[in-house]
């Protein structure tokens, strides 16, 4: 995604290289030339000068050197969170327990839980509402006594 496209999607203005290609988001200390970071307070503003970030999301009034590519917004933290969702959208949660999942005894599962293939949930584990347990994951206390039943609790 280009800087200008991200700025447009955020409903913001940009300065600098609007054609710069961005591949993701990162913390200001670790961002690369293809990533966007944000400046949310004075402490971070001091780090902005040394940051390798290809683009910074900054407050509207932030004084930016002319060579930096920036996106100006009212609330940088919120805009950064939205940008994060744009680069890394969350998959739709499809509740259910895969038939190959192994569920231990006395497992408590909240509503809207998704347990993927070959996941193992140990005895007495409590799984919260809208939790997604990925394929092959092991959650809770699992030992040789965990039953190999394939329950859809």
C-alpha positions as CSV (number, residue, x, y, z in Angstrom):
1,X,0.0,0.0,0.0
2,X,1.3,3.5,-0.8
3,X,1.5,6.3,1.7
4,X,-1.1,8.3,-0.2
5,X,-3.5,5.4,-0.2
6,X,-3.1,4.9,3.6
7,X,-3.6,8.6,4.2
8,X,-6.7,8.6,2.1
9,X,-8.1,5.5,3.9
10,X,-7.4,7.2,7.3
11,X,-9.1,10.4,6.1
12,X,-5.8,12.3,6.7
13,X,-3.3,14.4,4.8
14,X,0.2,13.4,4.0
15,X,3.5,15.2,3.3
16,X,6.5,13.8,1.5
17,X,6.6,10.8,-0.8
18,X,3.0,9.7,-1.3
19,X,4.2,6.9,-3.7
20,X,6.4,5.2,-1.1
21,X,5.3,1.6,-0.8
22,X,4.5,0.4,2.8
23,X,4.4,-3.2,3.8
24,X,3.4,-3.0,7.4
25,X,3.5,-1.3,10.8
26,X,6.2,-1.3,13.5
27,X,7.3,0.4,16.7
28,X,9.3,3.6,16.0
29,X,12.5,2.0,17.3
30,X,12.3,-1.0,14.9
31,X,10.5,0.2,11.9
32,X,12.1,-0.2,8.5
33,X,11.9,2.0,5.4
34,X,8.9,0.1,4.2
35,X,7.0,0.4,7.5
36,X,4.8,3.0,9.2
37,X,5.2,4.0,12.8
38,X,3.5,6.7,15.0
39,X,4.5,9.6,17.1
40,X,2.2,9.8,20.0
41,X,4.0,11.8,22.7
42,X,7.1,14.0,23.2
43,X,9.3,11.0,24.3
44,X,8.6,9.3,21.0
45,X,9.0,12.5,19.1
46,X,12.6,12.6,20.2
47,X,13.1,9.1,18.7
48,X,11.4,10.1,15.4
49,X,14.5,11.8,14.0
50,X,16.6,8.7,14.2
51,X,13.8,6.3,13.1
52,X,14.2,4.4,9.8
53,X,10.4,4.3,9.4
54,X,9.3,5.0,5.9
55,X,6.4,7.0,7.1
56,X,5.3,8.4,10.5
57,X,1.8,9.0,11.7
58,X,2.0,12.3,13.6
59,X,-0.2,14.8,15.3
60,X,-1.5,17.6,13.0
61,X,0.7,20.2,14.7
62,X,3.9,18.1,14.8
63,X,6.8,20.0,13.3
64,X,8.3,17.6,10.7
65,X,11.5,18.0,8.8
66,X,10.9,18.5,5.1
67,X,12.6,15.2,4.2
68,X,10.2,13.0,6.3
69,X,7.1,11.4,4.9
70,X,4.3,11.9,7.4
71,X,0.6,11.4,7.7
72,X,-1.0,14.1,9.8
73,X,-3.9,13.1,12.0
74,X,-5.8,14.3,15.1
75,X,-5.1,11.1,17.1
76,X,-2.0,9.2,16.0
77,X,-2.6,6.2,18.4
78,X,-6.0,5.6,17.0
79,X,-4.8,6.1,13.4
80,X,-2.0,3.7,14.0
81,X,-4.4,1.1,15.3
82,X,-6.5,1.5,12.2
83,X,-3.5,1.2,10.0
84,X,-2.5,-2.0,11.8
85,X,-5.9,-3.4,11.1
86,X,-5.6,-2.4,7.4
87,X,-2.2,-4.2,7.1
88,X,-3.1,-7.2,9.2
89,X,-6.8,-7.8,9.1
90,X,-8.2,-10.2,11.6
91,X,-9.8,-13.3,10.2
92,X,-13.5,-13.9,10.8
93,X,-14.0,-16.1,13.8
94,X,-15.8,-19.3,12.9
95,X,-16.9,-20.9,16.2
96,X,-16.6,-24.7,16.6
97,X,-14.3,-27.5,17.6
98,X,-12.5,-29.3,14.8
99,X,-13.0,-33.1,14.9
100,X,-9.3,-33.7,15.3
101,X,-9.0,-31.5,18.4
102,X,-8.3,-33.2,21.7
103,X,-10.3,-31.8,24.6
104,X,-9.4,-32.7,28.2
105,X,-11.7,-33.3,31.1
106,X,-13.6,-30.5,32.8
107,X,-12.8,-28.0,30.1
108,X,-14.9,-24.8,30.3
109,X,-15.4,-23.0,27.0
110,X,-17.1,-19.6,26.6
111,X,-19.4,-18.8,23.7
112,X,-18.0,-18.2,20.2
113,X,-14.8,-20.3,20.7
114,X,-13.0,-21.7,17.7
115,X,-10.6,-24.7,18.2
116,X,-8.7,-25.6,15.0
117,X,-7.3,-29.0,13.8
118,X,-5.1,-31.0,16.1
119,X,-5.2,-28.5,18.9
120,X,-5.1,-29.9,22.4
121,X,-6.8,-28.4,25.4
122,X,-5.7,-29.8,28.8
123,X,-7.8,-30.9,31.7
124,X,-9.5,-28.2,33.7
125,X,-8.7,-25.4,31.2
126,X,-11.0,-22.4,30.9
127,X,-11.3,-20.9,27.5
128,X,-12.7,-17.4,27.3
129,X,-15.5,-16.0,25.1
130,X,-14.5,-15.5,21.4
131,X,-11.2,-17.2,21.8
132,X,-9.5,-18.7,18.7
133,X,-7.1,-21.6,19.3
134,X,-5.0,-22.3,16.2
135,X,-4.1,-25.5,14.6
136,X,-1.6,-27.7,16.5
137,X,-1.7,-25.4,19.6
138,X,-1.5,-26.8,23.1
139,X,-3.4,-25.0,25.8
140,X,-3.4,-25.7,29.5
141,X,-2.0,-28.6,31.6
142,X,-1.5,-31.5,29.2
143,X,0.0,-34.8,30.3
144,X,-0.2,-38.4,29.6
145,X,-3.6,-38.6,31.4
146,X,-5.3,-36.2,29.0
147,X,-7.9,-38.3,27.3
148,X,-7.8,-38.7,23.6
149,X,-11.5,-38.1,23.2
150,X,-12.5,-35.8,20.4
151,X,-15.2,-34.0,22.2
152,X,-17.2,-31.0,20.9
153,X,-17.8,-29.6,24.4
